[in-house]
Amino acid sequence: MSGNHLRDLQNLRVLSLLGYDVRIVAGVARTDPCLVGPIGTLCASQHVPGYVPGAAARIRRVLAVMRGALATPARDPWAENHTRAHFEATVLRAARRIQPDVILVRSLFGHLVEPLRATTRLVILDAHDSQVLVARALSTHATRSSRLGLRVREVAAARAEASYQQADELWVPSRREQSYFARRTPGLATVIVPNGIEPEPLSHPRDSGNAELLLIAGFGWPPNVAAAETLVEELLPRVRRRHPNAHVTLVGRDLSPRLIDRWRNAPVRWLGTVESTGPYLRRAAAVVFAPPSSAATGTPLKIAEALAAGLPLVATPVASEALGLEPGVHAVIDYDLDVLADGICRIIEDASFADRLRDAGRSWVVDNLSSASIAARLRRESVVASTPESARAHP
C-alpha cells in the first residue's frame, strides 16, 4: 500500500477481519499510529514527498505523463513521486523478506506485479479509481489547451491499466469500474470493494426546521466545483423561496477566489479544511451533492459519510447510480433541479420523510459499506477466501 488513504486503511481492516496477519509497507511522510495495532504491523516505510504545487512540480508531472504514455513496461504516471523516492525498492525488499501468501497493492503500482510474483502466491491490485475515467471526466470541464494534456494522460493510464491483466484479481469501488475493466482486462477476476465507512450511532435528535445545506468536497476537483455552483446558484434560490432561512455551508480546501468573491453576499459560508467533519454532518439538514452527468466516480466518500452519519442525502444519479441507491428510498435523487429543490424542502418541512431517508440510508451503509459487509463479500467472491489463514478463520 502507500500513504494513509482511507481506502487503504479500510482494506487492511477487512483483511484483518478475514483472519490475516497483516504486514504493512507504506509510503508515508510520517508514521501514522492508526497503521499499527489492531489493523496490522508496519514492517517497512519509505518517505514519499507529497505533491507541492508549483512550476517545477507541474513540469515533472507533464514529463511523467509523457513517459507513462511511452514506457515499457507501462507505468502509471501518478506513481512519479513514489518512483523518485525509490518506494518500489522498499516494497520489493519487504516482500522478499516476508514471503506473504497474498500481496495487496494499489493499482498505482501495477508495474510491480511481475517482480512481486516471485515472492507470493497471489497478487491483488486495488483500483481506487480508473485514471482513464478520471481523465475523461476532467476533459469535459477543461479548456481546449488542457484537453490535449488530458488525452496524453488518458493514453498513459490506458497502457498502465492494460498491464493489470497480469494480476490474480482486481478490486474496484463500484459497478461502473467493474464494467469498464471487464472491457479493458477481459478474463481478469474483478471484485467490487466499495469505499467503505463504519455507520455511526444515531444518538443525535434531528433539529426540526434546520435549513443548513452541506457540501464537503475538495474544490480543486472540477466536478466538485460544478456541484457547488449548482447547489449555491441553482438549488439554494429555489429552496429559499419556501425557506428564506436556508443557507449553504461548504467544507473543504481549494475553493477558488473567483467563487469566494462571487458568493460574497450570498447565504454561503466556506470553512476550508476542518479538524473533523462530524459536527457539521450532525448539524445540517442534508448533504447536497449534485455534480453534472460527466462527473462519474466510484463511491464518493461525501455520500458514504452522509449516509453513515444519518444525514439525508440529495444527489444527482451520476453520484449514486453506481452504488445502487434507490431514489426516494435511500436519498432524493434526480437530474431535474426542481425535483431536487422540492426534495430539500420536504426534508426541511417533513421530519418523518427525513427520518425515513436517514434510516434507510444508514441501513444501506450497514449492508454495503461496513467492514463486516465488505469482508462477507470477499469471502463469497474473492481469491483471498482461499488462503490458509482465511480458511482456518472462517471454515
Buried (B, 14 or more C-beta within 10 A) or exposed (E): BBBBBBBBBBBBBBBBBBBBEBBBBBBBEEEBEEBEEEBBEBBBBBEBEEEEEEEEBEEBBBEBBBBBBEBEEBBBBBBBBBBEBEBBEBBBBBBEEBEBBBBBBBBBBBBBBEBBBEBBBBBBBBBBBBBBBBBBBBBBBBEEEEBEBBBBBBBBBBBBBEBBBBBBBBBBBBBBBBEBBEEBBEEBBBBBBBBBBBBBEBEEEBEEEBBBBBBBBEBEBBBBBBBBBBBBBBBBEBBBEBBEEBBBBBBBEBBEEEBEEBBEEEBBEBEEEEEEBEEBBBBBBBBBBBBBEBBBBBBBBBBBBBBBBBBBBBBBBBBBBBBEBEBEEBBBBBEEBEBBBBBBBBBBBEBEBBBBBBEBBBEBBBEBBBBBBBBBBBBEBBBBBEBEBBEEBEE
